[in-house]
C-alpha cells in the first residue's frame, strides 16, 4: 500500500473517529483501537469488578470468549449496512467505503500454479489504518445482546469477557448464573452465525473465582458452549495477564519472574560485549516493561508476591551494573534511579484516587 493511500486512510479514520465521539457511537466497554483505551484500561475494569464481588462475599463466573479469524470473515455487505444504519455514513462517503472494501481480488498459488483472480466479499485489509476501526464498528450490535441478557462484560478487539456474580451461601445460585451465561452464549453464537463470525471453542475458557476463605460448596463443572462442555480452570490467560480462581495473581507473578530470569540469563551471557547504555535498553525492553505492564493490578497483593518482583528488579540491576550478588542492592537502585517495586505500586495506587 502506497504512502498516499495510507495518508488518505488516516484522514478518513480521523474523521470517522471524530464523528463517533461527537455522537457517542462507541461501545462504552470496548477498549481496543481507541484513544486512551488499551489493555491498561480493560484489565483494571474486569479486575476491579471481580475484586468488588469477592469483597462482598460473592463468587464470579468469568467466561473468556475468542473468535476464529475474526478480521478475515467480516462480511462487506453487513459492514456497509452497519456503517449506514448505525454509524450514519451515507451517500458519497458510503460509496467510498464500498469501493475501498469491495474492489479487491485474491489468487491462490500452489506448486507454481496460480488460480484466476476472484473477488473478495469478506475480510478487512490486514495492516491497514481503517481495519481495526471498521472491526470495532462491525461488532457494535453485540453490546445490545449482552445488555439484553443482563450480562456484565468487557470487550477488547475479538476477545469478549463475560462475568456473572453468584451468591456463595446459596447452593442454587452458581447453577442459575451458569444457565444465564449459557443462554447469553447461545444468543451470541446466533448473532455471530448471522454475521459470518465464528466462536473459537478451543480458546474459550471459564474461571469460577472466589476468595480462598469462601465456603467450598459444589459448583457446576462446565459451561455448554455450542456442542462443547467447557470445564472451569484454576487459571486462565486474559489479555496477557494470568487470572487465577482466587484472584491472587500469584501465578501471573511467577510467570513474569520465570520469563524475566530467562531473558536476564541470555543478556548476561553477552554482557561483556555490550556497554551499559545498550544493556539498560535490553533490560528495559525484555524485563522491566513486563513488570510495569498492568502493574495497577498488583495493588494489595501479599508482600511475598511483591518480593518476587523485587528480586527480579534486583537481578536487573546486577546485570546492568556488573555487580556481585553479595553487593548491597539499595545503592544500585539509587544509581539507576529506580524505585522499589513496593514504592511503585503505592504511587500507582495513589494516582487512582
MOGI-V853231 format. One record per run of one state. SS is the DSSP state (H for helix, E for strand, C for the rest). FROM is the first residue (numbers start at 1). LEN is the number of residues. Records with the same first field share a line. If there is no record, write none. Layout:
SS = FROM-LEN + FROM-LEN
//
This chain:
C = 1-2 + 23-7 + 31-3 + 35-2 + 38-1 + 56-2 + 68-2 + 73-2 + 88-3 + 103-2 + 107-2 + 111-2 + 115-3 + 120-2 + 123-8 + 139-3 + 149-3 + 157-2 + 168-5 + 195-4 + 200-1 + 204-1 + 210-12 + 226-2 + 234-1 + 239-2 + 245-5 + 274-2 + 293-2 + 299-4 + 322-7 + 336-5 + 352-2
H = 3-20 + 39-17 + 70-3 + 76-12 + 91-12 + 131-8 + 142-7 + 173-22 + 201-3 + 250-24 + 276-17 + 295-4 + 303-19 + 329-7 + 341-11
E = 30-1 + 34-1 + 37-1 + 58-10 + 75-1 + 105-2 + 109-2 + 113-2 + 118-2 + 122-1 + 152-5 + 159-9 + 199-1 + 205-5 + 222-4 + 228-6 + 235-4 + 241-4
//
